């Protein structure tokens, strides 16, 4: 990795990077603000240095005509309801599936819900299925760099060309549904329709589908997943899903279908009770972490961790996972159990999966923006934790894997999040915190964020930098300001949008 420090241009004399970023955001003002800022960061990075080699997120199309076509599709999608505006119903997406000929029924599916760990778990499931020579489709959200990341085939985001083609293929049907329904299909509903159509067209042997929010009325829930995965449930989106883990579990349990196999990560007691009751109601088979499967042992290793996992068919030793933290080990156990269930292990057969194939799959896993090291000297880590439970496991993972002598936090959050809970989780490990804001219309202002941070950290440990590029430079300066702190680091967190924007500004690779 490059050890070049990010340059933060003087306000009176821009070096070009920040100026280009600002200009692109301004140009994209008609689009969904979240999409605009991420794409602006993406285009800034690529204009300066080109795509990082080996980066698991896609680069902008080389062909300017394709790039223009992709931008036009994104602009059309951005005219629809964004992902934070919801009308809790699957009627519109069901109508779209009907006119498309039910593409979501052309392949078996593994459906993933929960509060934290969904995307990482989905990526692990995908890697395992790929390793066993199945052609896969994966649908996850939100994206870090490009909207095309959300729809993957065989472990790689679909090409910009294919994304554009898929959109235009289903566009006439989308317009038919728009005309017939009270509300137009939303941004997320159209993307979901595109994913299901692309998977059927490929065709895939299996789809791994992450819910957008909740479960029962989520747009993805027009599939009948033979395996339903529920990652740990905690408090998030309480205005829409409920104020307790049990209430949230009632909504998320809606993805558990008749005769499915349910893979339950460790859950709060009230959430587990609700999910088990739902499983009984639909005659689903349940496998519980800590009972039928789990993490037997784990050791910190260079670049990740070594695991022994217990699946429903036996133990799997010598698993190298190139991701940090106990939570990632638990995600791996859940993913392994989901794939065992998909292949009938534990029900139709008791033997374990081929351990060498499992090892190879886990060793290949990436999860951009989740405990991701993007720079050294000082080490800069990106993690999309945006609620107290996610912040807590991130704090534990950083402490375990890195042992920094001095850690500076850069935090930018959305205004609907429990930022106090996030700060309280990070307070023991942050020497100082730089509060900032991303360019999303939902971002909490740096001043409002600072007011909460001061209550948790004290004024002497809080610095305010409204611009993210300034915040990054300030944090790196704080990490390096005294020579004795040779083991200093920076953690950028608080929001997927903040992490995505920072990832691109830091010129990963």
N, C-alpha and C positions, 0 to 999 in steps of 0.2 A: 504494500500500500504506500501511497505517497505520504510524505511527512511535511509537505508544503503547507504553510499556514494559510488559512483563508484570508483574503484581503478585504478589509472593510473600507470602502472609499470615503474620503473626506467629503462632507456635504457640499463643499464649494468646488471640488475638483474630482469628479467621478473618474474611476479608472475604466469604466465601461460595463463592468459586471452588474453592479447594482442599478445603473442607469438602464441597461437592457432589461433587467428584471422588472423594474417599475414600468417601463414602456409597454412591455408585453402584458402586464396585469391591466394597464389602462386600456390597451387595445381589446382585451378580452372582457371588458366590463359588462357586455351584454350576456355573457354566459353565466351559468351557476358559479357563484364566487369561489366555492370550494374547488371546483374543477379548474377554474381560471388560474388560481394561484399555483396549483400543483403543475399544471401544464406550463405556466410561465417559468417556474423554476426549472422544469425539464428542458425547455427550449433555451434558457440561459446557459445551463450546464453544457448542452450539446453545442451551442454556438461557440463556447469558449474552448472546449476540449474534446468534444465527441463522446460517444457512449463509452462508459468504463468497460474494459474487457472482462468478460466473465460475470457481469452484473446480472442477477436474476430478474431484473425488471427490464422491459423493452425500451429500445431506443426509438427516436422519432424516425419515420420513414425517410429513406434516402431520396426517393423520387419525390420531387416537389409537388407533383400532381396528386400523388397518393396522400401526402401530408395535408394538402389543401382539402381533399375529399374527407379525410378524417376530421379535420377541424370543422368542416361544414356539418358533419353528422353530430359532432359534439355540441355545436351551436343549436341545432334543431332539438337535441335531447334536453338542452338547458332551458328551453322554453316551457318545459313541463314541470310539474311539481317536483321539488327537490326531495331528497331522502328524509328530510326532517318534517315534511308536511305529509300527513297520513290521513287516509280515510279507511278505518279498519274493516276491510272487506276483501275477499278474494274473487268477487264477482267479475271485476273487469279482467283480471288475468285469466280467469276460467273461461271467459268469453273469447279472449284472444287464443287460448289453447284450442278451443273448439273450432274456430275458423281456420287454424293452422293444421288441423287434423291430429290433435293430441300428440305432439312430438315428445312430450315428457314421459310418455308411456312406451317409448321405443327402446328403453334400456333400463336396467335395474339401477337403483340409486341408494346412496348413503347420505342421510340428511343430518346436518350438524347444527345444533343450537347451543345456548348457554350464554353466560355473560362475558367471560374472559377465556381466551385460548382457542376460539373457534377457528380462526384462520390458520394458525400454526398446526392445529390438529388436522384440519382439512388437507394441508400441504403434506403432512406425514402420511395420511391415508392414501393420498394420490401417489406418493413415492412408492409405497408398499405395493399398491395395485400395479403400477408400472413395472416394478421389479418382477412381478409374477406374469409379465407379458400380456397384461390387459391394456387395451386402449382406453384412456380415461378422458373425461371432461371434468373440469373443476370450475365452480362458480363461487367466487368469494367477493367480499366487499369490506370496507372501501378500498380504493387503490392507493398506492404510494406515489407512483410517477405517471402512469398512463392509464386511461380508462380501459384500454385493451387488456390490462392485467386481470381484469375481473373474469374473463372467459379464457380458460386454458384448455388445450388439447395435448395429451401426452406429456404433461408437465411443463409446457411452455405457453405463454400467452399467444392467442391467435394473432396472426399478422394484421397489420393495419388494413391491408387490402381485403382480407377475409372479414374483418369487423365491418368495414364499409359495405361489402357485398351482402352480409347477413342483414344489416339494417335495411338496405334497400329491398331485399327479398321480402321482409315482413312488413315493410312500411304500409303497403296498401291495406293489409289486414288490420294493422294498428289503427289506421284512419277509419276503417269500417266500425271497429269497436268504439272509437272515440265518438263517432256520430250517434251510436246507439245508446251509450251510457250517459248517466247524469254528469259524471266527471271524466275528463280525458285520462287515459293511462298515464301514470307517473313516470318519471325518469327511471326509477328502479324497476317498475313493472315492465317497461319496454326492454330494458337490459336483460331482465329475467326471461322474457320471451325470446330474445336474441340468443341467449345461452342455450335454452332448451332446443331451439331450432338448429343451432350450430352443432349441438351434440348429436341430434338425430341425423343431420346431414353427413356427419363425419364418416361413418357412424361410430359411436363409442361403445365399448363393452360395459362400462360402468360410469356413473356420474357421481361426483362428490359435490354436494350442494350445501353451502352455508346460508343460514337464514340472514335476512337483513336486520330485522328487529322482531323480537318476540318469537312467534311460532304459528299459532292457530290461524291468524289472519295475515301472516307474512305472505308476500307475493310468491315466494318459492314453494308454498305449501300446497300447490296443485299436484305435486308428485306424491307417490306412495312409496316412501323409502322402505326397503326391506330391512334396513338397519337404521335406527334412530340413535344419534349420539347426543348426549347432553353434557357439555363441559360445565365446570363449576358455576353455580348461580350465585350472584351477589346483587347488591343494589345498584342499579343504573337504569336510566330512562324511567324513573319511578312515576313520572307524570303520565306515562302511557301504559306501563306494564304492571304497576302495583307498588306498594310501599314496604312489602316484606318479601323475603325469599320465597315463601310459600305462595303468595299471590302471583309473583313473577313466574314461578314454576307452573302455575295453572295455565298461563298463556303459552309458555314454551313447550309444555307437554302436548300441545296440539299437534306436534309433528309425529307423535307416536301413533302409528296406524295399526289396523287390525292384523294380528298374527305377526307383527314385526319383532325383531330382536332389538332390545334397548340396551345401550351401553351407557351406564351412569358413572360419571366421574364422582369423586367425593363431593357430597352436598351438605348444606345445612339441614338439620333434622326436619324442619317444616317443609323444605323443598323436596327432600327425599320422600316424605310421606305422600305429598301430592303426586309426584311422578309415579310412585309405585301403585297408587290407587288408579291412576290413568292406565297403567300397563295392565292391571287386572281387568279393567272395564273392557279393554279391546283384545284380551287374550294374548298379550305380547309376552315374550320371554325376556327376562331381565338378567343382565350381568352387571355386578356392582364392583367398582374399584375398592380394593381392600378385602373383598370376599372372593369373587370368582377370578379376578385378575388384579395386577398391581405392580408396583416397583419393589423388587426384592432388595436391590442395593444400587448405590450410585457413588461414583468417585469423580472428583474434579480432575479433568485431563486438559492437556494443552489444546486449546481451540474448542473446548466443549466438555463433555463428560462421558464416562464409561458406565454402562448400565447392565444390570441383570433384570430382566422383566419376566413376570409370570403371566402367561396368557392362559386362555381357557384350555389349551391343548398341552401345556407344559411350560418349562422354563427356557428362556432364551438368554444365553450368557454372551459376554463379550460384545455388547452393542455399543458402538461409538456414535454419539449424537453430537454433531457440531453446533450445538446451541447451549446456552448457559441457563442454569437455574433449576431448582427442584420442580418448579411448575412445568418446565419443558419436559422433564423426565415423566411427570404424570400425564402430560399431553401425549407422550410417546406410548405409554401404557394403554391409554384410551384408544389411540389410533390402532395399535396392534390388535386389541380386542375387537375393534370394529371390523377390521379386515378378516380376522379369524371368523367372526360371525357371518360375514359376507360369504366366505368359503364353506360355511357349515361346520367349522370346528367348534366342538363343545356341544353340538346338537346332533348332527348326522355322523360325526366322526370325532375321535378323541385325540388323534395324533396331532403333533405340532406342525406348524409350517416349516419349510426348509430354512434352517437357521442362517445359512450363508446368504441366502437371498434376502432375508430380513436384515442382516447386518449391512449388506450392500445398500439396501434401500435407505435405512436410517442415516448411513454415512453421507448420503447425497442430499439430505434435506437442507433447505434454506428457508428463512422466514424474514424477508426484508422489513426493517423497522421494528423488529422485536429483539431486544438485546443484541443489536447489530453494531459491531465495531466498524466504524467508517474511516478512522484515522488514528495514527500513532503520534506520539511526542507532541503534545500529550494525547493520551488515548481519549477518543471521543466516541461515546456510545449513544445510539438512538433507541428509544423504546417508547412505544405508543400507549403506555399506561395512561388511562384517563379517568379512572375511578379509584376509590381507596383500596379496594381489594387488589386491583392490578398494580397499584403503586407499591403495596406491601410486598408482593412477591418479587417485583422488580428490585426493590431495595435489598431484599434478602439475597437475590441472585448476584447483584453487583458486589455486595459484601463478601460473599462466598468465593466468587470467581476471580476478583481483581485485587482486593485488599489495598485499595488506594490509601495513601497517606493524607491526601487532600482531594476531595471531590466537590466540584462546582456544579450546581444544577442550573439548567436553562429550562424554564417552564412557560409554556403558552397553552392556555386552555380555552374551552368553549364556555359560554356564559351560563349554560344549563347544567354544569357539572358540580359535584361536591368538591370544590377546590380546597377547602379547609381540610377535608379528609385526606386528599392527595398530599398536601403539604405536611400534614402530621405524620404520614407514613414515611416521607423522605427526610424529615427533620433530623433524625439521628445520624444520617449519613452525609448530609450536605454541610460542608463547612460554610458555604455561602450560596445564595440562590440569586440568579438573574431572571427577573420576570419580564416577559415580552408578550407579543401577540402575533398571531399569524394573520394572514390577509383574508380569512373567512369572514363573511358577514355575521357569523355566530361567535366570533372570538370575543372573549372577555377583554376589556381594555387593560393595558398594562398597569394603569393607575389603580383600577379596581382590584386587580390581582395582587398588586403590591400591598394594598390595604389589608388584605387577608394574610399575606405572607408575613407582614410585620408583626401581626398578632401571634403568629406561630414561631417565627425565627428571631424576632427582635429587629429593630431598625438597622443595627450595625451589620447585620448579615444579609441584608436585602439591597439589591441594586436594580434600578428600573431602566430598561432599554426598549422602547416601543418597537424599534425595527429589529427584526430577527438577525440580520447580518451584523448589526452592532452588538446584539446580545451574544452572539457566538464569539465575536472577537473579545468582548469583555470577559466572558467566561474563560477563554483560553489564556488571556492575560492574567486573570486571577489564579488560574491553576499553575502558572509558571512564574509568578512574581517573586518567589523566594527559592533560591537554589536548593535549599535543604529539602524542598518538596519534589524530589525526583520521581515519586510515584503518584503524581497528580493526574487527575482525569476530569472529564466533563461528561455529564449525562443530560441529553436533550429529551424532554418528555412532556406529557400533559395532553397530547392530542395527536391523532393520526395525521392531521393536516400540518401541525407544527413539525412533526418528524419528517413527513414527506418533503416539505419545503426545505428544511435544514439539510436533509440528505442530498438534495440537489445543489444547494448553495455551497456545501462543503466539497463538491466535486469528487464524489466517492471514486476511489481507485486511482 
